[in-house]
Amino acid sequence: MLNYDDIISRIQQIMKSNELSSAQFAEKLGVQRSGISHILSGRNKPSLDLISKIHFKFDSVSIQWLLFGDENNRSESIAYEPAKKVKKNKIDSQSYPKNTEKIIILYDDKSFIEFYPKKKDD
């Protein structure tokens, strides 16, 4: 079972270690300031979407640590690290259903590869 008070405490740790106000934190995540305020006050519970945004914006923060406080999955530092740049690969869109916009492969070391289908004019 998730302990939301502990999750909120870890979110506050991330904000403190990165010297971010709740407004700056919300801006970095691309969410409403009021949403962060409601979470920090305990009025609302953090959503999976918010947890995911934190993980991707703060690359060194593992989801396991954020949700469960699992120290084995916590990075040395919880300070902000920009996402690793990856080569944008083009693939043949003929082999994918519908209009596939992007395929992302996530690796357990938090790196990833993005594939973009070739458009007919590429």
N, C-alpha and C positions, 0 to 999 in steps of 0.2 A: 504494500500500500504506500502511496506517495504521501510524504509529509510536506504539505505546501508551505508551512512556516519555514522549514529548512531550505526549500527551493528559493523562497523569497530572500532568505539570509544569504544564500550563495549569489543571487543576482545582485544584492547590495555589495557583496565582496567584489564582484566584477566591476561595479560602478566605482567603488572606492579605490581599487588598485589602478584603475584607468583615469582617476580623477575626473569623473563625469557626473554632472548633475542629472537629475531624472529627465530634464528637458533635453540635454545633450545626448543622453543614452537613448531616449525615444527617437531623436533625430537620426542617430547613427543606425538604428534598427529599421527606420522607416515606418514607425508606428505613432499613434496619437499619444501626446504627452499625458492626457487624462487616463489613458489605458495603463500606462506605467504607474501613474499616481495611484490608481485604484488597486493595482497589484501590490505595490509597496505598502499600502495601508491595510491590506488584507481583505479589502472589499470584494475583489475578483481574484480568481485563481489564474495562474499563468497557463496559457493555452499551449498546445503542441506546436502551433505555428510560431508563437513567441520563442519557445525553447529552441526551435529550429533556426530562427533568425539569429538568436544569440550565438548558437554554435557556429553558424557560417560567418558572422561578422567578427567574432572573437575566436579565431581559428584554433587557439590553444585550449579552448574550453570544451571538454568532452560532454556529450549528452549524458553519459553514465554518471559523471561527477555532478552535473547540474541537477539531475533528477534524484539521484540516490546518495550523493556524497561519497561515492566510491573513490577513495584516495588512490587506488591502483590505476585508475583511468584518468587521474588528474595530471595535467601537464606540470612541468616545473614552475611555470608562471601562468597566471591567468590574464596577463596584460594583452592588449590588442596586438594581433599579428595580422597583417594583410594576407588575403588568400594568395596561395601560390599561383603564379601565372602558368597557364598551360597553352599548348598549341591548339588552335581550333582546327580540327580535322574535318574534311569534307567527305561525305559518304554518298553513295548512290541512293537517292530517295525512292527508286523503283522497288526496292525490297522491303519497304515499310508501309504499313497501312495508313490510310487517311493522309492528312497533311502534317507530317512529323516535323516539328520545329527544331527540336534539339534533343539529343540523347546524352545523358550524363552518367558516367561510371564513377562511383565513389569507392575509394580504397580505404582500408582500415588505418592507414597512416595519415588520414585526412586530406590526402591529395586527390585530385580528380582529373578526368579527361572529358572534354566536351566534344561531341560530334554534331555537325550541322549538315543536314541533307543538302545535296547539290540541287540547285534550282535549275529549271530548263535553260535559263539564260546564262548560267555559270560556265 
